[in-house]
Amino acid sequence: MTATLNKKTTDFSILIWICTLTIMVLLIIVIGGLTRLTDSGLSMVDWRPILGIIPPLSEASWQNVFEQYKLSPEYIIVNKNMTLEDFKFIFWWEWFHRFFARLIGFVFIIPFFYFLFKKRLSVKLLMVLGIIFLFGCLQAYVGWWMVKSGLTENPYVSAYRLAFHLTNALIIYVLFFWLSLNLFFGRMQKNNISKINKHFFHFSLLLIFITIVSGSFMAGTDSGKSFNTFPLMNGQIIPEGYFIDFFGWRNVFENTIAINFNHRWLAIFTFFFTSLHIIYLINKKIYNNFSLYLVLFILSLQILLGVLTLIYIVPISYASMHQTNAIILLSSMLYAYHRIIYK
């Protein structure tokens, strides 16, 4: 099916604006993942919403921020032999992460007030953008709340707060991406898909979302660097130490063995459930579309990248591709679902 923009119902400049924001949110999720993978997230020990946009501009400024970092638990416990040049590397990652977040804010707010003044925003669009704005404000606070967890006695960011930060970012991305699809394709209802198939799509989307969030616990606890074999873990399907009495219900979130096991098998279950449903739709010719083949390809690639990330002990290249492809997978499922339920 070839889709064209309905210029009678869609303001092209608003579409470009929303699509730009969607891409920027995708990029900052990728940048955030790289910030984590390079262990750069705790390099900036303060939060200055306005002045923080200006990086150190002289050797004296660099020395000052480095001295501040030396007071942090990460430097004292983990990086006590770090040089100023090493510090600059992690600082620039975290600075760019925060800078890009502020840039998204500017790209959202300035055009928003322009379109509002010109009365080019519908009531429904205003409501959606208002919700996104609230999530964006929450995201800014949660980002610093997350960083603070690693600036006290423990030199590591809380995996719970990291997961919350990612979850909130995913919600913002999904809202923007779905809004972009609505603006581009329109929302004329179709009648050729059953409720059961809709529910299967809903469940697949939920599985993908949960699997991505479970990956944040893998990253937050470095669980991916243990048991670097697949499919078995230390020669066992269910490894010893999966349940430790000390953790109780927190095994799922704090026991690295359980986190590793749960993430990999949740991903496998998601792969089989989603792929079988997509193949069923294609074979029954219920809806045979490029978007369905795209989901199968990206889903298969995601499993491959996940296994490679594991067996090579989480190199930054594979890990980043795995994280990025997870968001692309979520996007492809949303795209396929949108193309099925709307004309």
C-alpha positions in Angstrom: 0.0 0.0 0.0 1.3 3.4 -0.9 0.6 6.1 1.5 0.5 9.8 0.8 0.3 12.8 3.1 -3.2 14.3 3.1 -2.5 17.9 2.8 -6.1 18.9 3.4 -6.0 17.6 6.9 -2.3 17.8 7.9 -0.3 20.9 8.4 3.0 20.0 6.7 5.2 22.2 9.0 3.6 20.7 12.1 4.3 17.2 10.7 8.0 18.1 10.1 8.2 19.5 13.6 6.7 16.4 15.3 8.8 14.1 13.1 12.0 16.0 14.1 11.1 15.7 17.7 10.5 12.0 17.3 13.9 11.5 15.7 15.6 13.6 18.4 14.0 11.5 21.2 15.2 8.3 19.5 18.7 9.8 19.3 18.8 10.8 22.9 17.8 7.3 24.0 20.7 6.0 21.9 23.0 8.7 23.4 21.8 7.9 26.9 22.6 4.2 26.3 26.1 5.1 25.1 26.6 7.4 28.1 25.8 4.4 30.3 28.0 2.0 28.3 31.0 4.4 28.5 30.5 4.8 32.3 30.1 8.5 31.8 26.9 9.2 33.6 28.4 10.4 36.9 31.1 12.7 35.5 29.0 15.9 36.1 28.3 16.1 39.8 25.9 19.1 39.7 22.8 20.0 37.9 22.5 23.5 36.5 19.5 23.6 34.1 20.6 26.9 32.5 24.4 27.5 33.0 25.0 23.7 32.6 24.8 24.2 28.9 28.2 25.9 28.9 31.1 23.3 29.1 34.5 24.1 30.6 36.3 26.6 28.2 39.7 26.8 29.8 42.3 24.6 31.5 41.4 26.2 34.8 37.7 25.4 34.3 38.6 21.8 33.4 40.7 21.5 36.5 37.9 22.9 38.6 35.2 20.4 37.4 37.8 17.6 37.7 38.5 18.6 41.3 34.7 18.5 42.0 34.6 15.0 40.4 37.4 13.9 42.6 35.1 14.3 45.6 32.6 11.9 44.2 32.4 8.2 45.3 33.0 7.1 41.7 36.4 8.7 41.6 37.4 7.7 45.1 36.3 4.1 44.8 36.4 3.3 41.0 38.5 5.9 39.1 41.1 7.1 41.6 43.9 6.7 38.9 41.9 8.7 36.3 43.8 11.5 34.5 42.3 14.8 33.4 42.3 13.5 29.8 40.4 10.4 30.8 38.0 12.6 32.7 37.4 14.8 29.7 36.3 11.7 27.7 33.5 10.8 30.1 32.6 14.4 30.8 31.9 15.1 27.1 29.6 12.2 26.8 27.5 13.3 29.8 27.6 16.9 28.8 26.4 16.1 25.3 23.6 14.0 26.7 22.4 16.9 28.8 22.9 19.4 26.0 20.9 17.3 23.6 18.1 17.0 26.1 18.0 20.8 26.5 18.0 21.1 22.7 14.9 18.9 22.5 13.2 21.2 25.0 14.0 24.2 22.8 12.8 22.5 19.6 9.6 21.6 21.4 8.8 24.9 23.1 9.7 27.5 20.6 7.6 26.1 17.6 4.9 25.1 20.1 4.2 28.8 21.1 4.5 29.9 17.4 1.9 27.4 16.3 -0.2 28.2 19.3 -0.1 31.9 18.5 -1.0 31.2 14.9 -3.9 29.0 16.1 -2.7 26.0 14.1 -2.9 23.4 16.9 -6.2 21.5 17.3 -7.6 20.8 20.7 -6.7 17.1 20.4 -3.1 17.9 19.4 -2.8 20.4 22.2 -3.9 17.7 24.7 -1.3 15.2 23.4 1.4 17.8 23.4 0.5 18.8 26.9 0.8 15.2 28.1 4.2 15.0 26.3 5.3 18.2 27.9 4.5 16.9 31.4 6.4 13.7 30.7 9.3 15.8 29.5 9.4 17.8 32.7 9.3 14.6 34.7 12.2 13.2 32.5 14.4 16.2 33.4 13.8 15.7 37.1 14.2 11.9 36.9 17.5 12.3 35.0 19.1 14.2 37.9 17.3 12.0 40.5 19.0 9.1 38.8 22.4 10.7 38.8 22.1 11.6 42.5 21.8 8.0 43.4 25.5 7.5 42.4 26.8 10.6 44.1 26.3 9.5 47.7 28.1 6.5 49.2 27.5 4.1 46.3 29.4 4.9 43.2 26.8 3.3 40.9 23.5 4.7 39.6 20.4 3.0 40.9 19.1 0.4 38.4 15.6 1.2 39.6 16.0 4.9 38.7 17.8 4.0 35.5 14.8 1.8 34.5 12.4 4.6 35.4 14.4 7.1 33.3 14.3 4.8 30.3 10.7 3.9 30.8 9.7 7.6 30.8 11.8 8.2 27.7 10.1 5.3 25.9 6.7 6.7 26.8 7.7 10.1 25.3 9.1 8.4 22.2 6.0 6.3 21.7 3.7 9.3 22.0 5.7 11.3 19.5 6.1 8.3 17.1 2.4 7.5 17.1 1.5 11.2 16.7 3.8 11.3 13.6 2.0 8.3 12.1 -1.4 9.8 12.7 -0.3 13.1 11.1 1.3 11.4 8.1 -1.2 8.6 7.4 -4.4 9.9 9.0 -6.8 7.8 11.1 -9.5 6.4 8.9 -10.7 3.3 10.6 -10.4 -0.1 9.0 -12.7 -3.1 9.6 -10.7 -6.0 8.3 -8.9 -7.0 11.5 -10.4 -8.9 14.3 -10.3 -8.0 18.0 -8.1 -11.0 18.7 -5.5 -9.9 16.2 -5.6 -6.4 17.8 -5.1 -8.0 21.2 -2.1 -10.0 19.9 -0.6 -6.8 18.7 -1.2 -5.1 22.0 0.4 -8.1 23.8 3.4 -8.1 21.5 3.9 -4.3 22.0 3.7 -4.8 25.8 6.3 -7.7 25.6 8.7 -5.6 23.6 8.3 -2.7 26.0 8.9 -4.8 29.1 11.8 -6.6 27.5 13.5 -3.2 26.7 12.9 -2.1 30.3 14.3 -5.4 31.6 17.4 -4.5 29.5 17.9 -1.4 31.6 18.3 -3.6 34.7 20.9 -5.6 32.7 22.7 -2.4 32.0 22.2 -0.9 35.5 23.7 -4.0 37.3 26.2 -5.1 34.6 24.4 -8.4 34.5 25.2 -8.9 30.8 28.9 -9.4 31.8 28.1 -12.6 33.6 27.2 -16.0 32.0 28.4 -15.1 28.5 27.1 -18.2 26.9 23.9 -18.9 25.1 21.4 -20.5 25.5 22.8 -22.2 28.6 24.1 -20.4 31.6 27.1 -22.2 33.1 25.9 -25.4 31.4 22.4 -25.1 32.9 19.1 -23.9 31.7 18.2 -22.5 35.1 21.5 -21.6 36.8 22.4 -22.0 40.4 21.8 -18.8 42.4 18.7 -17.8 40.4 16.9 -17.3 43.7 18.8 -16.0 46.7 16.9 -15.9 50.0 18.4 -12.6 51.0 16.8 -10.8 48.0 13.4 -12.3 48.2 11.0 -10.7 45.7 13.9 -8.3 44.7 15.7 -11.2 43.0 14.0 -10.1 39.8 15.6 -6.6 40.0 18.8 -7.1 42.0 20.1 -10.6 41.5 22.4 -10.4 38.5 21.8 -14.1 37.7 18.0 -13.7 37.7 18.2 -10.5 35.7 20.3 -12.1 33.0 18.1 -15.2 32.8 14.9 -13.3 32.8 16.0 -10.8 30.1 17.3 -13.4 27.7 14.2 -15.7 28.0 11.7 -12.9 28.0 13.4 -11.8 24.7 13.1 -15.3 23.3 9.4 -15.6 24.3 8.8 -12.2 22.7 10.5 -13.3 19.6 8.4 -16.5 19.1 5.1 -15.0 20.1 5.5 -12.0 17.9 7.0 -13.8 14.9 4.4 -16.5 14.9 1.6 -13.9 15.0 3.2 -12.0 12.1 3.7 -15.1 10.1 0.1 -16.1 10.7 -1.1 -12.7 9.4 1.1 -13.1 6.3 0.2 -16.7 5.5 -3.5 -16.1 6.0 -3.3 -13.0 3.8 -5.2 -11.2 6.5 -2.9 -8.3 6.0 0.2 -8.8 3.8 2.2 -5.7 4.0 5.9 -4.6 3.9 5.5 -3.5 7.5 5.0 -7.1 8.7 8.1 -8.3 6.9 10.0 -5.4 8.4 9.0 -6.5 11.9 10.2 -10.0 11.3 13.6 -8.8 10.0 14.2 -6.4 12.9 13.0 -8.9 15.4 15.4 -11.5 14.1 18.2 -9.0 14.1 17.5 -8.0 17.7 17.9 -11.6 18.9 21.2 -11.9 16.9 22.5 -8.7 18.4 21.5 -9.8 21.8 23.3 -13.1 21.6 26.4 -11.4 20.1 26.4 -8.8 22.9 26.3 -11.6 25.5 28.9 -13.9 24.1 31.4 -11.1 23.4 30.9 -9.8 27.0 29.0 -6.6 26.2 31.3 -4.6 23.9 30.1 -1.1 23.4 29.5 -1.6 19.6 27.2 -4.6 19.9 25.5 -3.3 23.1 24.7 0.0 21.5 23.4 -1.6 18.3 21.3 -3.9 20.5 19.8 -1.1 22.4 19.2 1.0 19.3 17.6 -1.8 17.4 15.3 -2.4 20.4 13.8 1.0 19.9 13.6 0.4 16.1 11.8 -2.9 16.8 9.2 -1.1 19.0 8.8 1.5 16.2 8.3 -1.1 13.5 5.6 -2.9 15.6 3.8 0.4 16.1 4.1 1.2 12.4 2.7 -2.2 11.4 -0.1 -1.9 13.9 -1.0 1.5 12.7 -1.0 0.4 9.0 -3.4 -2.4 10.0 -6.0 -0.5 12.0 -6.0 2.7 9.9 -6.1 3.4 6.2 
